[in-house]
Amino acid sequence: MQERYNVGEYIEVSKTDPYRLLPHAKPRLLPRRSTGEMPAGDTAAVAAAKAYLEKYPETTGFLLVDRGRIVFDGYQGMGGPEREFYGMSIGKSLTSLAVGRALCASALPSLDAATHAYVPETADSNFGKSTIRQLLTMSSGAYQSKGTAGGQPNFGGKLLGKYAGFTWPMRLGKVTVEEILWGWVWDETRDRDIHPPGERFIYKSGDTLALAKTLQRATGQRLAAYFDQTVWRFVRAAHRAHWESDSAGSALAHAGFQARLADWGRLAVWLLEERAKPGCYGDYLRAATVTQIPTGRGFFRGYGYQWWAGHKSAPGFWGLGYAGQAFGMDPDSGKVLVKFGYAKYGRTAGDLFRIFQDWVASGKP
């Protein structure tokens, strides 16, 4: 991943038009905690974040928020407060937020509804045979992801030219969501329908694209527009944001969202508030952000509804993206960690989770 793409410049080279999310007329306040107000645990977390930035220079942005107040924000390289940071696969987690809104608006009758009822073109594949819940938990069994990041299928040969997956071809207007889910790209996908839906977790970007298409058919709106209407306007962002689209206008649900670092913080604060509320959407978020299916591998032992959960040491739930993007929240403490970068190597992940683990623990009696 090139540094410039990490800080919002995919849309500069894209051949498609991204969806533009506008700032709110009355942005959510995100005040900064003064040094004099900081307890010892915050001071230690700030020192650890600064050391992390120095140790890992490919980190472009780092944000710590505690109960709605900025404890630390740091930038380096091409990162800066006016840059939009690209979330990579954190987009999957944002797609889940929109699905929950559709469920609670009764556009989706149940998470156990079959996808093919909304997208009949997928009826013969595991995408269509899966329920919405099974797509949310990456358990469709639609294909076996190959050994690269991002849950991409194995096409074999040079089906998509020099590209390892379908994201760049989508960005360049060469491939659409429909072609991936049931068109010529799907026809060339290897290792398809490898296990019955719901049987086990396999991380797949295709499941998120199928969710987005289901949401579109159920609500009559494309994912980015529905997310804008039902989520982003309530976040009350201070600045514009973008969600990449394919040539037909469908969002890159698995990867394409970018926003300024402070607005990522506002999103996290809003999410924790909504998660704590009674009612349908709070119930959905509480279920979405805890383990619904075991992963059987890695730092995270569980997966919710497009959110990572059950880390062996770091608390809370996380949206994660290729090259080290991290969007973590702990509901009990109200603490938030957001980090962006353009390379993942060595102990970047372990060191990051340790910062959050220690910071959250510092506030406990």
C-alpha positions as CSV (number, residue, x, y, z in Angstrom):
1,M,0.0,0.0,0.0
2,Q,1.4,3.4,-1.0
3,E,1.3,6.1,1.7
4,R,-0.7,8.5,-0.4
5,Y,-3.5,6.0,-0.7
6,N,-3.6,5.6,3.0
7,V,-4.4,9.3,3.4
8,G,-7.2,9.5,0.9
9,E,-5.7,9.5,-2.6
10,Y,-7.4,6.4,-4.0
11,I,-10.2,8.7,-5.2
12,E,-7.6,10.7,-7.1
13,V,-6.7,7.8,-9.3
14,S,-10.1,6.1,-9.4
15,K,-12.0,6.0,-12.7
16,T,-15.3,5.9,-10.8
17,D,-17.2,8.5,-8.8
18,P,-17.1,8.1,-5.0
19,Y,-20.2,8.8,-2.9
20,R,-19.7,12.1,-1.0
21,L,-20.8,12.4,2.6
22,L,-21.3,16.0,3.7
23,P,-20.4,17.5,7.1
24,H,-23.2,18.2,9.5
25,A,-24.4,21.7,10.1
26,K,-23.8,21.3,13.8
27,P,-20.9,18.9,14.2
28,R,-20.6,16.8,17.3
29,L,-18.2,18.4,19.8
30,L,-15.0,16.4,20.4
31,P,-13.1,18.5,22.9
32,R,-9.5,17.9,23.9
33,R,-8.7,16.8,27.4
34,S,-6.2,19.2,28.9
35,T,-2.9,17.9,30.3
36,G,-3.9,19.0,33.8
37,E,-7.1,16.8,33.6
38,M,-5.2,13.7,32.6
39,P,-4.9,10.8,35.1
40,A,-1.7,8.9,35.2
41,G,-3.1,6.2,32.9
42,D,-3.9,8.7,30.2
43,T,-0.4,10.2,30.5
44,A,1.1,6.8,30.1
45,A,-1.1,6.0,27.1
46,V,0.0,9.3,25.4
47,A,3.6,8.5,26.0
48,A,3.1,5.0,24.5
49,A,1.3,6.4,21.5
50,K,4.1,8.8,20.8
51,A,6.7,6.0,21.1
52,Y,4.6,3.9,18.7
53,L,4.7,6.6,16.1
54,E,8.4,6.9,16.4
55,K,9.0,3.1,16.3
56,Y,6.7,2.6,13.3
57,P,7.2,5.6,10.9
58,E,4.7,4.1,8.4
59,T,1.9,5.1,10.9
60,T,0.2,8.2,9.5
61,G,-2.5,8.9,12.2
62,F,-3.1,7.9,15.8
63,L,-6.1,8.9,17.9
64,L,-7.0,8.2,21.6
65,V,-10.5,9.3,22.8
66,D,-11.8,8.8,26.3
67,R,-15.6,9.2,26.9
68,G,-15.9,11.7,24.1
69,R,-12.7,13.7,24.8
70,I,-9.5,13.6,22.7
71,V,-6.6,12.4,24.9
72,F,-4.1,12.3,22.0
73,D,-4.0,12.8,18.3
74,G,-0.8,12.4,16.3
75,Y,0.2,12.5,12.7
76,Q,3.4,11.9,10.6
77,G,4.5,11.5,7.1
78,M,1.7,12.5,4.7
79,G,-0.9,12.2,7.6
80,G,-2.5,15.4,8.9
81,P,-5.7,16.7,10.4
82,E,-7.0,17.7,7.0
83,R,-6.3,14.3,5.4
84,E,-9.0,11.6,4.9
85,F,-7.8,8.3,6.2
86,Y,-8.8,5.2,4.2
87,G,-10.2,2.4,6.3
88,M,-9.6,-0.6,4.1
89,S,-11.6,-3.5,5.6
90,I,-13.0,-1.3,8.4
91,G,-15.6,-0.7,5.6
92,K,-17.0,-4.1,6.4
93,S,-17.8,-3.0,10.0
94,L,-19.5,0.2,8.7
95,T,-21.6,-1.9,6.4
96,S,-22.8,-3.8,9.4
97,L,-24.0,-0.5,11.0
98,A,-26.2,0.1,8.0
99,V,-27.6,-3.4,8.0
100,G,-28.6,-2.9,11.7
101,R,-30.4,0.3,10.8
102,A,-32.3,-1.5,8.0
103,L,-33.3,-4.3,10.4
104,C,-34.6,-1.8,12.9
105,A,-36.5,0.1,10.3
106,S,-38.2,-3.2,9.3
107,A,-36.7,-3.0,5.8
108,L,-35.2,-6.4,6.7
109,P,-37.7,-8.6,8.6
110,S,-35.1,-10.7,10.3
111,L,-31.4,-11.5,10.2
112,D,-32.5,-15.0,9.4
113,A,-34.1,-14.0,6.1
114,A,-32.5,-15.7,3.1
115,T,-30.4,-13.5,0.8
116,H,-31.9,-14.9,-2.4
117,A,-35.3,-13.4,-1.4
118,Y,-33.8,-10.0,-2.1
119,V,-31.1,-10.9,-4.7
120,P,-32.6,-13.8,-6.7
121,E,-29.6,-13.7,-9.0
122,T,-27.6,-15.4,-6.3
123,A,-30.1,-18.2,-5.7
124,D,-27.8,-20.9,-7.0
125,S,-24.8,-20.0,-5.0
126,N,-24.1,-19.9,-1.3
127,F,-24.4,-16.1,-1.3
128,G,-28.1,-16.6,-2.0
129,K,-28.6,-19.7,0.1
130,S,-27.1,-17.9,3.1
131,T,-29.2,-15.9,5.6
132,I,-28.3,-12.3,6.3
133,R,-26.9,-13.4,9.7
134,Q,-24.6,-15.9,7.9
135,L,-23.2,-13.2,5.6
136,L,-22.7,-11.0,8.7
137,T,-20.6,-13.7,10.3
138,M,-18.6,-14.6,7.2
139,S,-20.0,-18.1,7.2
140,S,-21.6,-18.3,3.8
141,G,-19.1,-20.8,2.5
142,A,-19.4,-19.1,-0.9
143,Y,-15.7,-19.5,-1.6
144,Q,-12.3,-20.3,-0.1
145,S,-10.3,-17.1,0.3
146,K,-6.8,-17.3,-1.0
147,G,-3.7,-16.6,1.1
148,T,-3.7,-12.9,0.7
149,A,-5.2,-10.1,2.8
150,G,-8.7,-8.9,2.3
151,G,-10.7,-12.2,1.9
152,Q,-10.3,-12.3,-1.9
153,P,-11.3,-15.3,-3.9
154,N,-8.9,-17.3,-6.1
155,F,-9.5,-16.6,-9.7
156,G,-6.4,-18.3,-11.1
157,G,-4.3,-17.1,-14.0
158,K,-4.6,-13.5,-15.1
159,L,-8.4,-13.1,-14.9
160,L,-8.0,-9.6,-13.4
161,G,-4.7,-8.8,-15.0
162,K,-1.9,-7.8,-12.6
163,Y,-4.3,-7.3,-9.6
164,A,-4.4,-9.8,-6.7
165,G,-8.1,-9.2,-6.1
166,F,-11.1,-7.3,-7.3
167,T,-10.8,-4.0,-5.4
168,W,-8.5,-2.2,-7.9
169,P,-10.5,-3.5,-10.9
170,M,-13.6,-2.1,-9.2
171,R,-11.9,1.2,-8.6
172,L,-10.8,1.4,-12.2
173,G,-14.3,0.7,-13.5
174,K,-13.4,-2.8,-14.9
175,V,-15.5,-4.9,-12.6
176,T,-18.8,-4.4,-10.8
177,V,-20.3,-5.8,-7.6
178,E,-22.9,-7.7,-9.7
179,E,-20.2,-9.3,-11.8
180,I,-18.4,-10.5,-8.7
181,L,-21.5,-11.9,-7.1
182,W,-23.2,-13.6,-10.0
183,G,-21.6,-12.5,-13.3
184,W,-18.5,-13.4,-15.3
185,V,-16.1,-12.9,-12.3
186,W,-18.2,-15.3,-10.2
187,D,-18.1,-17.9,-13.1
188,E,-14.3,-17.8,-13.0
189,T,-14.0,-18.0,-9.2
190,R,-12.4,-21.2,-8.0
191,D,-13.2,-23.2,-4.8
192,R,-16.9,-22.1,-4.7
193,D,-19.6,-23.2,-2.3
194,I,-17.1,-25.1,-0.2
195,H,-19.3,-25.8,2.9
196,P,-22.9,-25.3,3.9
197,P,-23.9,-21.8,5.1
198,G,-23.4,-21.3,8.8
199,E,-20.9,-24.1,9.2
200,R,-17.7,-22.2,9.9
201,F,-16.0,-18.8,9.6
202,I,-14.0,-17.9,6.5
203,Y,-13.1,-14.3,6.0
204,K,-14.5,-13.1,2.7
205,S,-15.0,-9.7,1.1
206,G,-17.7,-11.2,-1.1
207,D,-19.9,-11.8,1.9
208,T,-19.9,-8.0,2.6
209,L,-20.6,-7.2,-1.0
210,A,-23.6,-9.6,-0.8
211,L,-24.8,-7.9,2.3
212,A,-24.6,-4.5,0.6
213,K,-26.5,-5.7,-2.4
214,T,-29.2,-7.2,-0.1
215,L,-29.5,-4.0,1.8
216,Q,-29.9,-2.1,-1.5
217,R,-32.7,-4.3,-2.7
218,A,-34.4,-4.2,0.6
219,T,-34.2,-0.4,1.1
220,G,-34.2,0.9,-2.4
221,Q,-31.0,2.8,-1.7
222,R,-27.3,1.9,-2.3
223,L,-25.2,1.2,0.7
224,A,-23.3,4.5,0.9
225,A,-26.5,6.6,0.6
226,Y,-28.3,4.6,3.2
227,F,-25.3,4.8,5.5
228,D,-25.2,8.5,5.0
229,Q,-28.9,8.9,5.8
230,T,-29.1,6.5,8.8
231,V,-25.7,6.6,10.4
232,W,-23.4,9.4,9.2
233,R,-25.9,12.3,9.7
234,F,-26.3,11.1,13.4
235,V,-22.6,10.9,13.9
236,R,-22.6,14.7,13.0
237,A,-19.2,14.7,11.3
238,A,-17.3,18.0,11.0
239,H,-16.0,17.4,7.5
240,R,-16.8,15.6,4.3
241,A,-16.0,12.0,3.8
242,H,-16.1,9.6,0.8
243,W,-17.0,6.0,0.0
244,E,-15.6,4.6,-3.2
245,S,-18.0,3.1,-5.7
246,D,-17.9,0.8,-8.7
247,S,-18.8,2.0,-12.2
248,A,-22.5,1.2,-11.5
249,G,-22.6,3.3,-8.4
250,S,-22.4,0.5,-5.8
251,A,-20.1,1.1,-2.8
252,L,-17.0,-0.9,-2.3
253,A,-18.6,-2.1,0.9
254,H,-15.7,-4.2,1.9
255,A,-13.1,-1.5,1.8
256,G,-13.9,2.0,0.4
257,F,-14.6,4.4,3.2
258,Q,-12.4,7.4,4.2
259,A,-12.8,10.3,6.6
260,R,-10.7,12.6,8.7
261,L,-9.2,11.2,11.9
262,A,-11.4,13.3,14.2
263,D,-14.5,12.2,12.4
264,W,-13.5,8.6,12.8
265,G,-13.4,9.5,16.5
266,R,-16.8,11.0,16.3
267,L,-18.1,7.8,14.7
268,A,-16.7,5.7,17.5
269,V,-18.2,8.0,20.2
270,W,-21.6,7.8,18.5
271,L,-21.3,4.1,18.2
272,L,-20.6,3.5,21.9
273,E,-23.6,5.8,22.8
274,E,-25.9,3.9,20.5
275,R,-24.6,0.5,21.7
276,A,-25.5,1.5,25.3
277,K,-29.1,2.4,24.5
278,P,-32.1,0.1,24.9
279,G,-34.2,-0.9,21.9
280,C,-33.7,-2.6,18.6
281,Y,-30.5,-0.8,17.4
282,G,-28.8,-1.1,20.7
283,D,-29.6,-4.8,20.8
284,Y,-28.2,-5.2,17.3
285,L,-25.0,-3.4,18.1
286,R,-24.5,-5.3,21.3
287,A,-24.9,-8.6,19.4
288,A,-22.8,-7.3,16.5
289,T,-19.8,-6.5,18.6
290,V,-19.3,-9.7,20.5
291,T,-18.4,-13.2,19.3
292,Q,-21.1,-14.8,17.2
293,I,-18.8,-17.4,15.6
294,P,-15.3,-18.6,16.5
295,T,-12.5,-17.7,14.1
296,G,-10.2,-20.5,15.0
297,R,-7.1,-18.5,14.5
298,G,-5.2,-15.2,15.1
299,F,-5.2,-12.6,17.7
300,F,-9.0,-12.5,17.6
301,R,-10.8,-15.7,18.7
302,G,-14.2,-14.5,17.7
303,Y,-16.1,-12.6,15.0
304,G,-19.4,-10.7,15.4
305,Y,-21.4,-9.1,12.6
306,Q,-18.5,-7.9,10.6
307,W,-16.6,-6.8,13.8
308,W,-13.7,-8.6,15.4
309,A,-14.1,-9.6,19.0
310,G,-12.6,-11.9,21.6
311,H,-9.0,-10.7,21.4
312,K,-6.8,-12.7,23.7
313,S,-5.7,-9.7,25.6
314,A,-7.0,-6.4,24.2
315,P,-10.6,-5.5,25.4
316,G,-13.5,-4.4,23.3
317,F,-14.4,-4.8,19.6
318,W,-12.5,-3.8,16.5
319,G,-12.8,-2.9,12.9
320,L,-9.5,-3.9,11.1
321,G,-8.1,-3.1,7.7
322,Y,-5.2,-4.2,5.6
323,A,-1.7,-2.7,6.4
324,G,-2.6,-2.0,10.0
325,Q,-5.8,0.1,10.1
326,A,-7.4,-0.3,13.5
327,F,-10.7,1.1,14.9
328,G,-11.1,-0.2,18.5
329,M,-13.6,0.6,21.2
330,D,-14.1,-0.6,24.8
331,P,-17.7,-0.2,25.9
332,D,-17.0,-0.6,29.6
333,S,-14.4,2.2,29.8
334,G,-15.6,4.4,26.9
335,K,-12.1,4.4,25.5
336,V,-11.3,4.5,21.7
337,L,-8.2,3.8,19.7
338,V,-8.0,4.7,16.0
339,K,-4.8,4.1,14.0
340,F,-3.9,4.3,10.3
341,G,-0.8,3.3,8.5
342,Y,0.5,2.0,5.2
343,A,2.6,-1.0,6.3
344,K,2.2,-3.8,8.7
345,Y,5.3,-5.5,9.9
346,G,7.1,-6.9,13.0
347,R,5.2,-6.3,16.2
348,T,2.9,-3.4,15.0
349,A,-0.3,-5.2,15.9
350,G,0.9,-6.6,19.2
351,D,2.3,-3.3,20.3
352,L,-0.9,-1.5,19.4
353,F,-3.2,-3.9,21.2
354,R,-0.9,-3.7,24.3
355,I,-1.2,0.1,24.4
356,F,-5.0,-0.2,24.4
357,Q,-4.9,-3.1,26.9
358,D,-2.7,-1.1,29.3
359,W,-4.7,2.1,28.9
360,V,-8.1,0.4,29.6
361,A,-6.6,-1.4,32.6
362,S,-5.2,1.8,34.0
363,G,-8.8,3.1,34.7
364,K,-9.9,0.0,36.7
365,P,-9.7,-0.1,40.5
